[in-house]
Amino acid sequence: SIYGSMSLVCLTTLNVWFDRVTKDLTDQQAVDLKNKYARSESINTNDSTLHMFAWDINAHFKKYIKPHGFKGQIVAPNRQSAVKIKRFLEDLDDITSEVVITLSDTRKNTEQHTAQGNTDILYDFTQNTIDKYGDEGTYTTQVVDAFKNTDSPDVVIVVDKLLTGFDVPQNAVIYLCKRLSGHTLLQAIARVNRLYEGNQYGRVHDYMGVLRDLNT
């Protein structure tokens, strides 16, 4: 199989997270909380869940992937979530990461943005990235080049970019924190099917349960 051996995590991590945050709640409070986040989109982008993704990815990567010099990808639910996952990984301080996303519209009025007390992390990320790299093309090129040819970053966090045509043989694991299907799912999985010295198979960690649809 071109997919090699896949590690399947699925929704177990979300269940662990839910058990932790509800341990001091009554049964009714736990039910109410579960109902609040019943929609998968809400669960998927909730800060606590994103932190759980980061915690689990960090633990797995530093133990099983980084010691061998391999790289990895994280597929985030959306651009804001991608930036949040990066910040959570930085707090854990075990692996290095970069976000590769389409940047926000920077034509906003900065003074109005500040006056309104807007602390949107996606806006801040865009501003900081443009200040550092100058434009989106340069930013994407330099981050990808560093991922391919240097020790850092260990992982790239993406949403839609780098899921097709992104060929990095040392990219040994992909963490799916977003629902994918059809051609996009196949293309994402194919990012980790390249042979590399010391690595004979790709690893796919599926937090969303999408691999159950792989046969279809």
N, C-alpha and C positions, 0 to 999 in steps of 0.2 A: 504494500500500500504506500502511496506517495505521502500519506499523512504520518507514517511511522507510528510510534507509540504515544498515545495522548493521555495526559494526566487529567482526570475529570473531577473538578471540585464542586461544580454546580452550585446549588443554593445552600449547601451545608453551612458555609460561613455566615450567610444571612441569618440562618436559624440560631447559630451560636451567638451572634450579636443580639438577636431578639431575646434570647434566654438571659443574657447578661443584663440588658437594660430593664427587664421586667422582673428581675428576681425579688425586688422589694415591693412589688405591686400586688394588689389583690387580684383574684381571678378576673373580676369585672374590669378593673383598670387595665389589665393585660389585653383583654378582649377589645376594649375601647381603643387602645393604642394600635393594635393590629388592624382594626377597622380603619383607623385614621390613615394608615399607610397601605391600605389594601391594594391600591393600584400600583402595578409594577413600576410605573414611571416615577411615582412619589417615593417608593422604597429606594429606587435606584439612585436618585439624586439627593436623598437626605444626607446631611453632613455626617451623621453618625455612621451611616452605611458606607459612605466614601472613606471615612476613617478606617472602618473595618477592612475595606478592600486594601487600603494602603498598608495596614498592619499585617495582613495575611500575605500580601505580595512581598513586603519587606522581609518577613520571616522566611518565606520559601526561597526567595532569590539569594539572600545572603548565605543560606545554608547549602543550597543545591546547585546554584548557577554561577554566582560570582567567583567562588574558589577555582573554577575551571576556566575563567577568563571569557565566559560567554556573555552575550548581551540579551536584552529582552524588550518587548513592546507591551504597553498597556493600552487597551482600547477603552476610552472613557465614554460615558453616556452623552456628554455635550462639552462645549468648550469651557464653560465655567467649572464644570466638574473636573476637567483635565487639570486646570490650574490649582484647584483645591487638593486634588490627589498629590500633585507635586509638592505643595506646601506641607501636607501631612508626612510625606516621605522625608522632606527636609527636617522636620521635627524629630523623626526617628533616627536620622543621621547615620544610616548604615550603607545606603546605596545612593548613587548620584543619578539625577534624572533631568530631562529637558522636555518641554512641551512643544509639539509641532502641530499648530492649528492655523486656520485662517484667522487673520487678525480682525479685530472689531473696527468699525468705522471710526476713524480718528478725527472726523470733521466736527465732532461735538464741540460745543462751546465749553472750554475748560473752566472758565470762571463760573459759569452757571452750574457746572458739574460739582465744583468745589463748594459753592454757596449753598447748594441743596444738601450738602453733607453726604453726597453719594460715595459710598465706599466699595463700589462694584469692582471685584477683583479682576474681572475680565478687562474692564477699561484700564485699570492700573497696569495689568500685564501687557496690554497693547502699547501703552505709553512707554513703559520701561523697555520693551523690546525694540520699538522704533528708535528710542534714544540710543540704544546700544548698537543696533545693526544698521539703522538707516532706512531700510525698507523690508517688506515681507520676503521678497525673493532672496536677498542676501542672508536674512535670518534663517530661512529654511535650508539654504545651501550649506551654510556654515555648521548648523546643528547636525545635519545629516552627515557631513564630512567628518565631524568629530566623532559621531557615533560609529562610523565605519572604520576610522583610521587611528583613533586614540583610545586611551583607557576610560575616558569620561565623555559622555554620560554612560552609565550602566544600562539605563532603560530610556526609551523615548515614549512619551505619553501622547496619544493621538486620538482623534475622533473619526475623521473621514480620510485625512491624508495618510500616505504611506501604507495603505492597505492593499494597493495594487502596484506592481512594477517596482517594488522596493526590495532589492536583492542584497542582503548582508549575510553571508554564510555563517558568521558567528552569532547571528540572532537565533537563539536556541529555544526561546519560550515566548508565548504570547498569552496575556491575561485578558480575557474577554469580560469587561464590566458593562457591556452594551449589547442590546439585542441586535443580532445580525441574522440575515437569512439569504438563501439563494446564492447567486453568484458572489455577492459581497462576502458572505461567510466562507465560501470556498477560497476566495482570493486571500482573505485574512489568514486562514490556516496555512496557506501556501507560503506565507512569509517565513515559516520556520521549518520548511522541508528541504533546506539545502544541506548537503553534507559538509562537514568541517572537521578538521583534525581533532580527535577526541570526542566528537559528537556525532552519533550515528542516527539520531531521531529527534524530531521536534516535540515540544511539549505544549499542550494547550490546556490552560486552566479556565474553565467555563463557569463563571459565577452566575450566569443568567439562564442556564439550562437550555441553551440553543443547540448544543451538539446532539440532543435527542432527535432533532430534525435533520441531521446530516444525511441519513439515507435517502430521505425525500429530496 
